[in-house]
Amino acid sequence: MLTLEQIHTAKRRISSYVYETPMIRLNGLDELLGCHVYIKAENMQKTNSFKLRGALNKMLSMPLEQLQQGVVAASSGNHGKGVAYAAKLLNIKATIVLPDSAPTVKVEGIRALGAEVVQCKLAERHVITEKLSRNHGYCIIHPYDDYDIMAGQGTAGLELFAQLPDVNTIVVPIGGGGLISGIATAIKSMAPHIKIIGVEPAVVSRYAKSLEAGERLLLEEQKSLADALLTLQPGERNFPIVQQLVDEVVSVEEALIHRGMKTLLSAGKIIAEPSSSIGIGAALQGALPIHQHEKVCFLISGGNVELTPDEH
């Protein structure tokens, strides 16, 4: 299992390479969302997403001779950008396998860091990653199903708790489950009374359905505005952690994901991608078990988004 000590070790390992992202009080959203609104702004992280934390922790804990073979990672974009950044830092070759539906801003961001990009169908990402690893000897940096990755992501939880120790509820976007596993382990080890709520797109509610079934279900491929949360099955190592430590997982409709992003931009003046605005969407949907006197922190997981005219 993942431990608080592993997360503290990760913090010591990566802290000189990442930003301590700000905790921001968004008073203007209180009435709209029905609580005291705070955000942990991981969209302001280097590479504009929390994913850098896990990628760095994993790669900095690996033997150099292993890294020198090169690394490969399946990603929807943000993990790939984190791995590409870490690879550039360590002067090693990185290959990132992305779905052909990945936003251009993410593809270009990865290429700009010097990594090679391979694109394929969403459901084939991990198969192609394994094939590249076999053929070239590359080391796989898994986006979520890895304790070192989870420990890295959990460092955002340590920061959050230090910045807002009297938080009542933390709302975390959930894809494969790496971020919520790390955050929940960190927070529940220090303050078990704090509620952890996972939010995922209703069209791929792999955690809500799997938790109900009591086993990891594999869902059909779907399209969603939340392009970073399209993983089709909970991670093998992540699922038991979520089962044990997460208080609730809420499914959010597409229209509300879009509204969450627009609300964060227009009322909160924060630019975030749809996948990280999903918690705001859940609150607007009235789906979160929160009340108006609670301090609720929404983890804003990423900001790799293009603002095109049709999104105004």
FIMIVO-675452 format. One record per residue (C-alpha): y, z, x. Coordinates in steps of 0.5 Angstrom, whole numbers, plus 2048, in hexadecimal, padded with zeros to 3 digits. Each point is the difference from the previous one (the first is absolute). Layout:
// FIMIVO-675452
YZX;...
//
This chain:
// FIMIVO-675452
800800800;807800802;804806802;807803801;7FF801807;7FE7F8801;8077FF7FC;804804805;7FC7FD806;8027F97FD;808803800;800802807;7FD7F9802;8047FB7FC;8078047FF;8047FD806;7FE7F97FD;8028017F9;8068027FC;8008077FC;8027FC7F9;8058037FC;7FF8057FA;8057FD7FB;8038037F9;8017FB7FB;8048047FB;8027FA7FC;7F87FF7FE;7FF8077FD;8027FE7F9;7FC7FA800;7FA803803;8008077FD;800804806;803802807;7FF7F9804;7FF800807;7FD7FA804;7FD800807;8037FA803;7FA7FC804;8037FA7FE;805802806;7FA801805;8007FB806;7FC7FA7FD;8038027F9;7FA8047FE;7FB806801;7FB7FC803;802800807;7FE807800;7F97FF7FF;8007FA804;803804806;7FC8067FF;7F97FC800;8027FB806;803806805;7FA8037FF;7FB7FB802;7FE7FE807;8047FB804;7FA7FC802;7FE7FF7F8;8077FE7FE;8017FB806;7FA7FC7FC;8067FF7FB;8008037F9;7FF7FD7F9;8038037F9;7FF7FE7F9;8078017FC;8047FE7FA;806800805;802807802;7FA803804;8007F9804;807801802;7FF807802;7FA7FE804;8047FA803;806805802;7FB805803;7FC7FA804;8077FD803;801807802;7FA801803;8007F8803;7F97FE7FD;7FE7FA7FB;8008017F9;7FE7FC7FA;8028017F9;7FC7FE7FA;8047FF7FA;7FF7FE7F9;8037F97FE;8048037FB;804805805;807800800;8047FB805;804806802;7FA804802;7FC7FA804;8077FE804;801807801;7F9801803;8007F9804;807802803;7FC806803;7FC7FB804;7FA8017FC;7FB7FA7FE;8007FF7F8;7F97FE7FD;8017FF7F8;7FA8007FB;7FF8027F9;8018077FE;7F98027FF;7FE7FD807;804804804;7FB805803;7FB7FB801;8047FB804;803806804;7F8802801;7FF7F9802;806800805;7FD806803;7F97FE801;8037F9803;805803805;7FE807801;8078027FD;8008087FD;8018007F9;8068057FE;7FE8017F9;8068017FB;7FE8067FC;7F8802801;801804807;802807801;8057FE806;8037FC7FB;8018057FB;802805805;8067FC802;8027FF7F9;7FF8077FE;806802805;8057FD7FB;7FD8067FC;802805805;8077FD801;8008007F8;7FE808800;805802805;8067FC7FD;7FE8037F9;7FC806800;8018027F9;7FE7F97FD;7FC8007FA;7FD7F97FF;7FF7FB805;7FF7F97FD;7FC7FB805;7FE7F87FF;7F97FF801;7FC7FA802;7FA801805;802807800;802802807;8078027FF;7FE8057FA;7FA803804;804801806;8068037FC;7FB8047FB;7FD803806;806802803;8038037FA;7FA8047FD;7FF803806;807803801;8018017F8;7FB7FF7FC;8048017FA;8047FA801;7FE7FA7FB;7FE7F9803;8007FA7FB;7FE7F9802;8037FA7FD;7FC7F9800;8017FA7FC;7FD8007F9;7FD7F9802;7FC803806;7FF8077FE;7FA801805;801807801;8018027F9;7FA7FC7FE;7FC803806;8028077FF;7FE7FF7F8;7F97FD802;7FF805806;7FF7FB805;8037FA804;8017FA7FB;8017F9803;8057FD7FB;8027F87FF;8067FD804;8068007FC;8077FE801;806806800;807801802;7FE805804;7FD7FC806;7FE806805;7FC8037FB;7FB7FB7FE;7FA803804;7FA7FF7FB;7FC806801;801807803;7FF802807;7F9803802;803806804;8068007FB;7FD8017F9;7FD807801;807802803;8037FD7FA;7FB8037FB;801807803;807801802;8047FB7FB;8028037F9;8017F97FC;8007F9801;8057FC7FC;7FF7F97FE;8077FC800;8017F97FB;8037FA804;8078007FC;801808802;7FF7FE807;8057FB800;8058057FC;7FE805806;8037FC805;8067FD7FC;8028087FF;7FF802807;8047FA802;8068017FA;8008077FF;7FD803807;8037FB804;7FA800804;7FC7F9802;7F98017FF;7FA7FB7FF;7FC8007F9;7FA804803;804806802;8058007FA;7FA8017FC;8018077FF;8067FF7FD;7FD7FB7FB;7FB8067FF;8068057FE;8037FA7FC;7FA7FF7FC;7FF8087FE;7FA800804;801805805;7FE8087FE;807802802;8068047FD;807800801;801806804;7FB7FE805;8017FD807;7FD7FA800;7FF7FC807;7FE7F97FF;7FE7FD807;8037F9801;7FB7FD804;8037F9802;8067FC800;7FD7F9802;8037FC7FA;8047FA800;8068007FB;8007F97FD;8057FE7FB;7FB8007FA;7FF808802;8078027FE;
//
